[in-house]
Amino acid sequence: MKNNMIAFELLEPQESIPLGYKKITLHMIVDVKMDFIRKAQLVAGGHLTNPPASITNLSMVPHDSVRIMFLVAA
């Protein structure tokens, strides 16, 4: 987690939020697989922020198109 935390600036509880920033929550997701492999993710509550206008469109390719292109490439 030390490698990921350099991307975040954590404030003390008494500090105020700087202008232009919004408070979002972080939570840890821990998963133990059937073969006892442990996985952990630190997730930011991105649903609490407004997305930029430049990335509001999601483009998805239908599975059939991908299969046809793989067939053509083969």
C-alpha positions as CSV (number, residue, x, y, z in Angstrom):
1,M,0.0,0.0,0.0
2,K,3.0,2.3,0.4
3,N,3.5,2.4,-3.3
4,N,-0.2,3.5,-3.9
5,M,-0.4,6.0,-1.1
6,I,2.0,8.4,-2.9
7,A,-0.9,9.3,-5.2
8,F,-3.0,10.6,-2.3
9,E,-2.7,13.6,-0.1
10,L,-4.2,12.8,3.3
11,L,-5.4,15.6,5.5
12,E,-5.5,15.6,9.3
13,P,-9.0,15.6,10.7
14,Q,-8.9,19.2,11.8
15,E,-7.5,20.5,8.4
16,S,-9.9,22.1,6.0
17,I,-10.4,20.9,2.4
18,P,-8.4,23.1,-0.1
19,L,-10.4,25.1,-2.7
20,G,-11.1,23.1,-5.9
21,Y,-11.0,19.7,-4.0
22,K,-13.8,17.5,-2.7
23,K,-13.8,15.0,0.1
24,I,-14.2,11.4,-0.9
25,T,-14.1,8.3,1.2
26,L,-11.6,5.5,1.0
27,H,-12.3,1.9,1.9
28,M,-10.3,-1.3,1.9
29,I,-11.6,-4.4,0.2
30,V,-10.0,-7.6,1.3
31,D,-10.7,-10.9,-0.4
32,V,-9.4,-14.4,0.5
33,K,-9.6,-16.9,-2.4
34,M,-10.4,-20.6,-2.1
35,D,-6.7,-21.4,-2.4
36,F,-6.0,-18.9,0.5
37,I,-4.5,-16.2,-1.8
38,R,-5.2,-12.9,-0.2
39,K,-6.0,-9.8,-2.3
40,A,-6.5,-6.3,-1.1
41,Q,-7.7,-3.1,-2.9
42,L,-7.9,0.4,-1.6
43,V,-10.9,2.0,-3.3
44,A,-11.8,5.7,-3.5
45,G,-15.5,6.6,-3.6
46,G,-15.3,7.9,-7.2
47,H,-19.1,8.0,-7.4
48,L,-19.0,11.0,-5.1
49,T,-17.3,13.3,-7.7
50,N,-18.7,14.7,-11.0
51,P,-17.1,13.2,-14.1
52,P,-15.3,15.6,-16.5
53,A,-17.4,16.3,-19.6
54,S,-14.6,14.8,-21.8
55,I,-15.2,11.2,-20.6
56,T,-18.9,10.9,-20.3
57,N,-19.3,8.8,-23.4
58,L,-18.5,5.1,-23.1
59,S,-17.8,3.3,-26.3
60,M,-18.2,-0.5,-26.2
61,V,-17.5,-2.9,-29.0
62,P,-20.0,-5.7,-29.4
63,H,-18.6,-9.2,-28.8
64,D,-19.7,-10.3,-32.3
65,S,-17.6,-7.6,-33.9
66,V,-14.5,-8.7,-31.9
67,R,-15.0,-12.3,-32.9
68,I,-15.4,-11.4,-36.6
69,M,-12.2,-9.3,-36.5
70,F,-10.3,-12.2,-34.8
71,L,-11.6,-14.5,-37.5
72,V,-10.4,-12.1,-40.3
73,A,-7.0,-11.8,-38.6
74,A,-6.6,-15.5,-38.3
